[in-house]
Amino acid sequence: MRLTALVLLAIPFAAHAQTPPPSVPSPDQSAQGDVSVTIYQNGQSLVQDVRQLDLPAGRTRQEFPDVSAQIRSETVTLSGPGLGIVEQNFDYDLLSPDKLMEKAVGSVVTIVRTNPATGAETREQARVLAANGGIVLQIGNRIEVLRDDGLPVRVIFDKVPENLRARPTLSVTLQAANAGRVPATLTYLTPGLGWTSDYVMLFDEAKSAIDMQGWVTLTNNTGTNYRGADVLLIAGNPNRGNGGLSQLGDSTIEQAGTETSPREKLGDYYLYPLGERTTIANAQQKQVSFLDVKNTPARKTYEWTNGWLETQSEPRSAATVLKFSTSKSGGLGDQLPSGTIRVYMRDARGDPQFIGESRVAAAPMGSAMSIRTGEAFDVKGAAVVVERKRMSSSRWRTSMRYDFTNARPEPVTVDLAQNGLWGDVRLVEQSLTGERVSAERMEWKVPVPANGKASVTVVFDTRY
């Protein structure tokens, strides 16, 4: 049984308390001052809030509503001319019907029932005995459970408990050297604010070119609105002290770039300040564009990878891959924060259609990128171990054949990769010249004719 389903909250105040105290902002106002928010990609954020405080000289207690409901209280600092912090408390019990009833245990409330036939109201004084999974009341000499039976019932409380807040509130006891207005800077770390990079790529196969737009997606789950905030995004992943750094599942960087980006940096992180102040509302996603590049050279290829001694019982589709650069010359001309690239192509009617997506690791400017969009329907390959012959106790000779088919009306090139060449593996024969790109990998560029087939044979000599 949910309390909110059966209780309509009503709280009468005495005549002298008909309006909220001056220190409490109305629902459509914020107690925040000049707010700056620095948001990292790991969900951690730094909030700096400059508020103007009217303080008496000496010790005083000051409340700061509208801080994050997830504030890391151990990270709070408050600075201002002539100010010293004596004590601070974070009040995170927020005002709600459930909390009101919990805090009312042992107190007397008024139960108002309305007769649905006549509209007549009856009122009874009741002591709240329990609010644990249901409301237990003592009314006179009887014990009653407040039930959700569909009858109009509401509970009237004579006051709001002092330790319940309408908004997340930080309470600070200050020592002020002098009386007067003081600018105080409240600084804290909080989870719940984050940003991700999302990229929209439009590929024109006929022109071998892409248009790329990058979006920053801001999310706020702190329980607090940040209004008119100066927002700075940090591309990077600072360590939070627990040794954990989030990692992307797969990298799309074929070769890391060596070009220096003109963007502002902070240590080893790149900064992305938003062009103007913005409001980040709680439980909201907001998108801001940070990259828009047209007609960048790109090409489509097919990749087919085989493991060591792996035989394909059935033909397997090649991966469709788009390759492009982030270099200043002939590329996007910018580094890419980690995120997701979603790729579109126009159909025969000119409408963009989604063809796949890929995760991208943080890529420096000048990087060679390889985006896998999916599996090719018409381009397939198979690998066969033709012969594996033992030459001695520590030497084997392995003959492999790779067969490819192409049902497309134009020729294609398949980038064939053989992995697993660990140790002393020598290439004895090959029907097509390939390249050893690493200690454990060889690659061949296999031309496959339109509506045709192609094969590559290779002999490896392995010594243990």
C-alpha positions, 0 to 999 in steps of 0.5 A: 500500500502506497501512502501517496495513493491514499493521503492528500497532504494539507499543512495549515500554518499559524497566521504568522507563518502563512508564507515560507521564511525569506531564506527559502526560495519559492518553487520557481526560484533557485537559491543558487548564485553564479553557478559553474559546472565542470562535467567529466565523462565518468559521471563526476562533476565539480560545482562552483556556486558563488552566493551573496550572503548577508551575515552578522559578525561572529558565529552564524548558521547559514543554509544552502538550498538547491545543492546536489542531492548526491553531493559528496559532503566530504568534498565541500569547501566554502570560501569568502573574505573573513569566513571560517567554517565551524561545522557543516551538515547535509540534510538529505531527507526531502519533503514527501508524503511518505517522509512526513508520515514517518516523521509524524510517528508518535505525534497527533495528526488530524484525519479528515474523511469525506462522505462521498454521498453527502460531501460532509466532512468528519474530523478526528484526532489520531496519534500515528503509531507506525508508518512501516509498510502501512499507517497504524493510528490510535483514534481514541480507544481504538487502533485503526489501519489507514487503508486505501479503500477508495474513500476520500481521506486526507491527513492534516499536519500542523507543521513540517518537521525541522529535519525535512527539507523541500530541497537538498540543503547544506547547513553550514555554521560560519564564523564571520569576521565582519558583518555585511554582504559577503560573496561566498564560493561553495564548491563540491563534487557530485555524481549524477551529472555526466556527458557523452559524445554521440556522432552522426555520420552520413556516408556518400559511397559514390563520392567516397565522402562523409559528413560528420556531426558531433553532439554532446549529450548532457544528463542530470540525475542529481535531484537539483536543477542548475540554472543559467550555469557556465558549463565546461566539459572535460574529455578524459577520465580522471581517476577517482581514487579507487583505481577504476577507470572506465574503458570502451569495449572496442577501439576503432583507431587503426593508428593513433594520431600525432597532431596537436589540436588547437583546443584548450587543454588541462593537463592531459584532458581536453576542454569543451566549454559551451558557447553560452550559459545553459540550464541543466534541469534534473532528470533531463537530457540536453544535446549541444553540437560541438562538431560539424564537418562536411565532405571529408574523404572516406572509403568503404572496405571489407574485412575478414579475419581468421584465427589460427588453424580456424576452419570455417564450416560455412561461409562467413560474412565480411565486415563492412568498414568505413575508413577515414582520418581525423587529421587536419589535412584531408580529415575531420581536423579535430580529435574525437572524445570517446563515444558512439558513431552512428552511420547513415546512407541515403537510399534511392529516394534520397532518404537517410537510412541507418546502416550501423554504429560503432564505439569510438575510443578517444582519438587524437587528431591525425588518427586513422579510423576504422568504423565497422558498421555491420556484416556484408550481405553479398561478400563472404569468405571461408578458411580451410586448413588444407594440410598440416604436416609434422616436419619434426618434433618441433616443426609443423607446416600448415597449408591454408586456403581462403575462399571469397565470393562477391554477389555485388555487381561491382568488384570489391577488395577484401582485407584478409587478416590471419591472426595468431601467428605467435612465436616463430611462424614463417611464411613459406608460400603465398599466392598473393603478396601480403604484409606482416602488420604485427608479430601475430598478424598478417594481412592481404588485400584480396580483389574479388571480381563482380559476381565472382570468386577469388582464393588465396593460398598460404603456407606457414612454417611453424617452429616451437 
